[in-house]
Structures are given as structure tokens and as C-alpha cells.
Amino acid sequence: MTHTRIKFCGLTRAEDVRLAMELSVDYVGLVFAPRSPRKLLLGQARMLRELVAEEIAVVALVMDNPGAEVEAILENIRPDLLQFHGAEDDAFCAGFGVPFLKAIAMGGAEDEAMQRMAGYPSAHGYLFDGHARGEQGGSGQRFDWKRLPQGLGKPVLLAGGLDADNVAIAIATARPWGLDVSSGIESMPGIKDGEKMRRFVHEARRADSLRE
């Protein structure tokens, strides 16, 4: 069966991480972007990281954080991947020796988004989100899923406005390698809703079963 990877992002509570483990998601995202309502302190993040099963990857999300802060995140959290949402260039992103995802804002012109993506040849993969350039992720803004690039030869994750009610349509339309969801499984920023988390995974796996 096709397996669309699922990343739950912006987790801030132990109970939400435990449920993510129970649901066997593929990635857990911890946010360190300075302006995000889901931003974690290192001590909080270290506690959450210790709850993550070995087979599930931890992604540390940053946005124009100074290099020293990224180094501290790596030392304390030991993420499997970094995720960059700001104006960091390719050399900066690749300079930490950890695979990274580059977020590409799809809220503007498509050709501009593709030009930005081309500026990150070192990226392990790309996360296409619905917000405009320079805005925070996790805002729940959608873009036309038919615009999701195909055939890049690298992992492509779809983000922005996903929830249990539309995830099956998103998978059928965009056929992404992975999905990134934050606000669509929340009751408020940073506070995940257990029922929404369960429904999201259920609907995604059901959609996968129909792709065969």
C-alpha cells in the first residue's frame, strides 16, 4: 500500500507527543521560530524529544534563527532533520551537517516559488506551504494543490490548510510524498486536539488504500 508520510508539527505537550507515537506518524515537528505561538524553550523541547520513539524522526523548525541558536538546538535536541522557513541561504542551511527541509511559500506567484526552491540544491526535501513569503507557517492557509511540483527526485511535503475533512482530497489531487499538519489538528495554537489527530491519520491512511 502507498504510504504518504505524516508529520505532526508544532507539538508543545507531552500528551500530544504520546498520541502521535500511538498513531505511528512518521515525523514530529518541534518549533523554535522566534515569532511562532508554538515556539519551545530548549528545556521543553528536550523533554518532548525524549518521548519520541526511535523509529519516528524529529524535525526542528527554525526561521532566521542565528547560527548559535541552531547549534544549541542540535546539541540539546538532536533532531533528525532541520526545517528552514526564513531567508537562510543554502550554504547556511547545509552548514550544520544535518539533512534539512526547505519551506517554500506558495502564497505568491508560482514562478517565484520555483526560483526560490532552485536556490536550495542541498535540501533533503521541500515543504510547500500556503502562506506568503516571510510569513509564519502553521497559519492554515491553502494553495491550489494542483500546483504541487512533481518529479523533483526529492521528498515533497504538502502543508497549509490540511485537516481530516480534506486530507483525502489533498492526497488524491497532489499525490504528495508527505503531509505536514499543524493548525488542522489543534483546538488552539500549540494545543493539539486528540480526536482531530486520530481522524487525520485515519483519513490519510484510508486515502492511501484507495490509491492502489
C-alpha positions in Angstrom: 0.0 0.0 0.0 1.1 3.5 -0.7 2.4 5.2 2.4 2.0 9.0 2.5 4.3 10.2 5.3 2.6 12.3 8.0 4.3 15.0 10.0 2.6 16.4 13.0 4.2 19.8 13.6 4.1 22.4 16.4 3.7 19.9 19.3 4.1 21.5 22.7 2.6 19.0 25.2 3.7 15.5 26.3 0.3 14.1 25.8 0.2 15.2 22.2 3.6 13.6 21.5 2.5 10.4 23.2 -0.6 10.3 21.0 1.5 10.9 17.9 3.5 7.9 18.9 0.4 5.8 19.3 -0.8 6.9 15.9 2.6 6.0 14.3 3.1 9.2 12.5 6.4 9.5 10.6 7.7 12.8 11.8 7.2 15.1 14.8 8.0 18.8 14.4 9.2 21.0 17.2 9.1 24.7 16.6 11.9 27.2 17.5 10.9 30.0 15.2 11.0 33.2 17.3 7.6 34.6 16.3 5.7 31.4 16.4 3.0 30.8 19.1 4.2 27.2 19.2 7.8 28.2 20.0 9.5 25.9 22.5 12.3 26.6 25.0 15.2 24.2 24.9 14.2 22.6 28.2 10.6 22.0 27.0 11.8 20.6 23.7 14.3 18.3 25.3 11.6 16.8 27.5 9.3 16.2 24.4 12.2 14.8 22.4 12.8 12.1 25.0 9.3 10.8 24.4 9.7 10.2 20.7 10.2 6.6 19.6 13.5 5.8 17.8 11.7 4.9 14.6 10.0 8.3 14.3 12.0 11.3 13.1 12.2 14.6 14.9 12.2 17.8 12.9 13.4 21.1 14.4 11.8 24.1 12.7 13.6 27.4 12.6 13.1 30.7 10.9 16.0 33.1 10.6 17.4 31.9 14.0 21.1 32.8 14.5 23.5 30.1 13.8 24.4 29.8 17.5 20.8 29.1 18.3 20.6 26.4 15.7 23.8 24.8 17.1 22.2 24.8 20.6 19.1 23.1 19.2 21.3 20.5 17.6 23.3 19.9 20.8 20.3 19.7 23.1 17.5 18.2 20.9 19.5 16.0 18.4 16.9 16.4 15.6 17.0 14.1 12.6 16.2 17.0 10.3 16.2 20.8 10.3 13.4 22.7 8.6 14.1 26.3 7.5 11.3 28.7 7.0 13.2 32.0 6.6 15.6 33.8 4.3 18.5 31.5 5.2 20.6 30.6 2.2 21.6 27.2 1.0 25.1 27.3 2.5 23.7 28.3 5.9 21.1 25.5 5.9 23.6 22.9 4.8 26.4 24.1 7.1 25.2 22.3 10.2 25.8 18.8 8.8 22.2 17.7 9.3 19.7 16.9 6.5 17.3 19.8 6.0 13.9 20.6 4.6 13.3 24.0 3.0 9.9 25.5 3.2 8.7 27.2 0.0 5.9 29.7 0.4 3.2 29.2 -2.3 1.1 32.2 -1.4 2.6 34.3 -4.3 3.5 33.7 -7.9 4.4 30.1 -8.8 7.4 31.0 -10.9 8.9 32.9 -7.9 8.3 30.0 -5.6 10.1 27.7 -8.1 13.0 30.1 -8.3 13.4 30.1 -4.6 13.3 26.3 -4.5 16.1 26.1 -7.1 18.2 28.2 -4.7 18.4 25.2 -2.3 20.1 22.4 -4.1 21.4 20.9 -0.9 17.9 20.4 0.6 16.9 16.8 1.5 13.4 17.8 0.5 10.9 20.6 0.2 7.8 21.6 2.1 5.3 23.6 0.1 3.1 25.8 2.4 0.2 28.1 1.6 1.4 31.2 3.4 3.1 34.2 1.7 6.8 34.7 1.6 8.1 35.9 5.0 5.1 34.8 6.9 4.9 32.1 9.6 4.0 28.5 8.8 1.1 26.8 10.7 -1.3 29.5 9.6 -3.7 27.1 7.9 -3.6 28.9 4.5 -4.2 26.7 1.5 -2.9 27.0 -2.0 -4.0 25.2 -5.2 -2.8 21.6 -4.6 -2.5 21.0 -8.3 0.5 23.4 -8.2 2.5 21.0 -6.0 5.6 20.2 -8.0 6.1 16.6 -9.2 9.1 14.7 -10.3 11.7 16.6 -8.2 13.6 13.4 -7.2 13.4 14.5 -3.6 10.7 14.3 -0.9 7.9 16.8 -1.3 5.7 17.6 1.6 2.3 19.4 1.3 1.3 21.9 4.0 -1.2 24.6 4.6 -4.9 24.2 5.5 -4.9 20.4 5.8 -7.3 18.7 8.2 -9.2 15.4 8.4 -12.0 16.7 6.2 -9.8 17.5 3.2 -6.8 15.3 3.6 -8.2 12.6 1.3 -8.8 15.2 -1.4 -5.3 16.6 -0.9 -3.7 13.1 -1.4 -5.8 12.3 -4.5 -5.1 15.8 -6.0 -1.5 16.5 -5.2 -0.2 12.9 -4.6 2.5 14.2 -2.2 5.3 12.2 -0.7 4.3 13.6 2.7 1.8 15.8 4.6 2.6 18.4 7.2 -0.2 19.4 9.5 -0.3 21.8 12.5 -3.3 24.1 12.9 -5.6 21.5 11.3 -5.2 19.2 14.3 -5.5 21.9 17.0 -8.0 23.4 19.3 -5.8 26.5 19.6 -2.2 27.3 18.6 0.1 24.7 20.1 -2.7 22.7 21.8 -3.5 19.6 19.7 -6.9 18.0 19.7 -6.7 14.2 20.1 -9.8 13.5 18.1 -8.6 15.6 15.2 -5.2 13.9 15.3 -6.8 10.5 15.2 -9.2 11.4 12.4 -6.4 13.0 10.3 -4.3 9.8 10.4 -7.4 7.6 9.8 -8.5 9.6 6.7 -4.9 9.8 5.3 -4.4 6.0 5.6 -7.9 5.4 4.1 -6.9 7.6 1.1 -3.7 5.8 0.7 -5.6 2.5 0.5 -7.6 3.9 -2.4 -4.5 4.8 -4.4 -3.6 1.2 -5.2 
